[in-house]
Amino acid sequence: MENPVRVTRLAKKRGAELISGNNEQHQPNIKNRVILGEISNLSKVPNPKKKPNLKSKKAVITTILDESVGEIDSKPDDPRICNAYVIDIYKYLHNMEIEEKRRPLPDYIEKIQNDINSNMRSLLVDWLVEVADEYNLLPDTLYLTISYIDRFLSANIINRNKLQLLGVSSMLIATKFEEIDPPRINEFCNITDNTYYKEEIVQMETDILKCLNYEISNPTIKTFLRKFISIAQEDYYKKPNLDLEFLGCFLAELTLLDYDCVKFLPSKIASSVVFLSLFTLRPDQHPWNSALEKYTGYKAADLKECSLIIQDLQIGKRGGGSLVAIRDKYKQHKFKHVSTLTCSCEVPSYYFEEIQH
């Protein structure tokens, strides 16, 4: 068991280095690592009482389990997938995602913030991934949490010592919306090493909800990824393929770390994730077709910039080497070690050309 005093000192040291602008890469610790430090007083995630991995009624209907993303969509007669309405549903979601009130500013750190930077945001996201994993939270909860953070920071200046407070308060809102048994406020106080009082979290929760005008039901990357992966499986594999499903989930979560991905719509990121996942698994075959173009609304050429950014994230060209929570998560056997999958070649430029119908 690691000495708690030592952990606290390490957190302070790393926080001080980050605050002073020393952004040199750190060697990742083996498990039980300490994230952000005193930028927002993030300390190592304690081992809370594990929550049962329960899904809400809404989640059972609208989500596909991580262990089998395409399972429901592979059954055309299953009433849960609403085949008769699926085109209208995704048209509605596409219209919803472009609403200005649901979008963060693509350059809010440069335009709005003066005490936080993109590295601090990445560290916060990396830590929140660990928190979500510790509490067995739904993937949707994590994606909504990051969405709330980016939208709030697009309209409000905060100091770096409040960044973790924003993170846990955003996750508190998301868990109340998505989870059947969300963690209590006291547990969020505990995971911040009691840096913040219950009253502070409640006040920040109120500020976030007012800022968002209580618009907390956003379509996220995960919303679109489920459907797009099921289409890819039907056309490329004819049956559920766990490598494709887990690789898609891994790449999608990596995009949460990268500030440059904030500018892309969730549906474009989801489409680019499917594009790159197919390319990684089958680099000798074109990763896009007319069915994916029809259902996603994107041509291959539309995905070039986003896909290349995600590929850089996948192979480690972007992002800090110490941010390994997502890679460690998807190195596990239950996810078929997909974070170790890479393609040694670049995506050929002709893959981004228009598909001949």
N, C-alpha and C positions, 0 to 999 in steps of 0.2 A: 504494500500500500504506500503510495507516494506521500511524503511528508507534506501536510497542508501548508505549512509555513513556507517550505521551499516552492510549492506551486504558486503561492501568492507572490513571492519575490520574483519568480520567473515571469509571471504575468506583468508585474510592474516594469521589469526590465524590457520586455518586448514592447509594452505600451509606450515606454519612454523612447525607444528606438524609432517606433513608427511615428510618434508625435514630432520627433525632431527631424523627420524627413529621411531617416536612414532606412531605405527600402530594399536593402540587400536581401538576397534570397537566404532563407534559413533552411537548414536540414530538417525535414519533418520528424517529429518525435514519433516513437512507436506507440500508438494508442494513447489514451489519457493525455493528449497534448493540450496545451493551453492556447486559446485563440486570442483575440484582440488585446488582452491586457487592459491598460488604463485608458485607451482611446475611449472606450465606453465601459471600462471595468469588466470586460468579459473574462471570465475565468473558465477553467475546465468544467465541462458539463458533468455534474455529479450523477450518480447512478440512482435516479429516482425510482420509486415503485413503478414497475412496468404497468402500463395501461393495457387492458385487453384490446386486441386489434379489431375493434368492432366498427362496422360501417353503419351509418345512419340509413333510414329508409330511402332518403333521397339519393344517397350515395350508391345504394344497391341498384337503383333504377338507372342512374345517370353515369355511373362509373364502371370501369372494367378493372378487376383486380390486377395489381401489378404482376402477380404470378402468371396471369394469362390475359393479356390486354385484348386479344382478339377473340376470346372464347365466346362472348355473347354475340358479337357481330358475325360469327361464323354460323349462327343459327338463324336463318332468315325468317322463320316463323315465330321467333321469340318476341312477344309483345313489348319487351323492355326496350328494344332498339327502335321502335316506332318507324318501321320501314316506310310506311305510307306517308310519313311526314318529314323524313330525314332531310330532304332537299330544302324544304321550307325552314326547318329548324336551323340548318347551317347557314342559310341565307340570312336569317335573323341574327345569328351569332356574329357573322361577318359584319353586318350593319352595326351591331352593338359594339364591336371592338374598336371601330373607328370613331366613335363618339368622343368628342374632345374632353368631356368630363371624365372619361375612363382612361385617358391616356396621360402618361407622364411626359414632361418636357424631355426631348431627346438630349438636351445639353444643360440640364438643371444644375449640375455641379459647377459648371462655368458661369452660368447666369444668376443662380440663386444663392448657392452656398459659398461661404468664405472660410469655413473652419474644418470642412471635411473634404476628402478627395476620393477618387475612384478606388484606390487601394483599401481605404477604410470600409467602403461599401462592400467590397469583395470579402474582406475579413468577416464582416457582420453576416453576410450570406452563408459563408462557410460554417460559421458557428451555428447559425439557425438550422442548417442541414443536420448537424449533430443533434440539436435539441429535438427536431422532428423525428429523428431516428430513435432517440432514447424513449420518446413517448409513443412510438408507433403511430404517428399521425398520418392521416391520409396525404397522398401527394398533392391533392388539391389545396390542402391547408397551407403547405409550403409555398405553392405558386401564388395563392392569394396574399399571403404574408408579404412576399417580395413586391407584389403589385401595390399594396397599400403603402409600403415604405417609399417606393419611387414616386407615387402620386403625392404623398405628403411632402416629400423633399422638393417637389416641383413648385410648391406654393409657400413653404415655410422655412425660414433660416433656423438651423439648430446648431448648437455647439457639439463638438465631438464627444463630450462626456455625457450627452443625452442620446447618442446614437443607439446604444444597446437598449435603452429605455424605449425608444421608438420601435426597435425590433421585437422585443417581447410583448409590447402592447399591441402591435400589429398582429402578432401571432395569436394573442389572446382573442382578438376579434375574429380572426379566421377560424380558430378552433370552435368558437361558439357557433359559427355559421355552418361548419362542416362536420364536426365530430359529435358522436352520440354521448361521449363522456369526456368532455374537454378537461385539461388540467386546470386546477384552481389557481386563483391569483397568488396564493401563498407559495405554490410550487414555482411560479414564474419568479417570485422574489428569491426563492432558494437557488434557482439555476443561475441567477446573477450574483451569487455569493452574498445575497442580502445587501447589494449596493443600493437598491431602490426600495423604498417603502411601498406598501400596498396602496396607500393614498396617491403616490406619484404615478403608479401604473394606471390606476383608475382615472386620474386626471389626464394622462396622456391618451388613454383610450377615448375619452370624451373629445379631446382635441382632434384626434384622427377622424373620428366619426363625423364631427362637424365639418372638418376640412373636406371630407369625401362626400358631404351632403347625404350621408347614409347610403350612398351607392356602393354597396360592397359585393354585389353579385356580378363579378366580371367574368367574361370568357377568358381563359388563360391558355398558355401553350398546351397544357395537358388536355384541356377541353377539345382542342382540334386534333391533337396527336392521336388520341384513341381512334377516331374515325379514319384518319389518314393511314394509320398503320394497318387497320383492318382492310382497307382498300388495297394497299400494297401486298398484303398477304394473299388476298384473293387472286390478284393478277399475277404475282410473281411466284408464289409458293403453293397456292391452291388449298392451303391449310395453315393453321396457326404455327408460327415459327418463333420459338422463345428467344433465339439469338437476336432476331430483328426487333422483337418487342423490348427486350431489356436494353439493347444497344440504343434504341430510340429514347428510352427513359433516361439513360445515362447522359447522352448528348444534350437532351433537353435541359436537364438539371445543370449541366456545365454552363449553359448560356445564362443562367441566373447569376453566375459569378461576374460576368463581363459587362461592364458599364456600356460598352459600345453596342450591345444587343438591345439596350433600352429603346433605341429608335425604331426597331422593327416591330411590326404587328405580331401578336401571338400566332396568328395563322401562318404568317410567312416563316417564322421560326420553326413551327411544327412541320411545315412543308419541307424546309431546308434540312431538318433533322432526318426526315424520312428519306430524302434524296441522298444524304451522306451515309445513312445507315445501309441503304441498299448498295451504294457504291463500295462501302467498306467490306461488305459480305460477298459481293459479286462484282469486282472491279472491271471485269471483262464484258459486262453487260450494261446497257444504258439504264441508268437508275430512274428514268422518268418515262411515263407513257401517257396516252390520251385519257385514260380513266383517272389517273392522278391529277392531270391538268384540269379535267372537268370538275372533279369534286373539290379540289383545293382552290381552284380559281387562279392558279399561278402557272405560267409557262416556266420551263427550265431556265430560261434567260433571266427571269425575274428573281431567281434564287441564288444567282452567282455570288454576289457580295456576302450575303448571309451565310451561305454554305461554306465559303472559304474561311470566314471567321471561325465558324464552328469546327472546321477541320484543324485550324491552328490551335484551338482549345483542346481538341482531341489528342493531338500529338505533343502538346505541351509548349507550343511556341508562344502562347499567350497565357497570362495569369501567373501568379506567384507559385513557386515550387512548394511553398509551405502550405498551400491551400489544398489539402488532400482528402477532405472529408467525403466528397462525392466519389473520388477515385477509390478510396478505401471501401466505401459502401458497395460499389459495384464490382469490387474484386472478390466478393464473397461467392461461395459455391452456389448459393440459392439464386444468384443473378448470373450464373454461368461465366463469371470472371470477365464480363464484357468490357470492363475498363482497360483491359490489357489488349483488346483488339484494336489494331490500327492497320492502315493500308500504306505501304511504303511509297506508293506512287501518287503524284498529284492528280487531281481530277482533270481529265482531258478537256480542253476548251470546247471541243465539238459536242460534249455532253450538255453544254449550256445553249446549244443552238436549237432552233425551233424544230419540234417533232413533226415528221411527215405523217399526216393522217392517211 
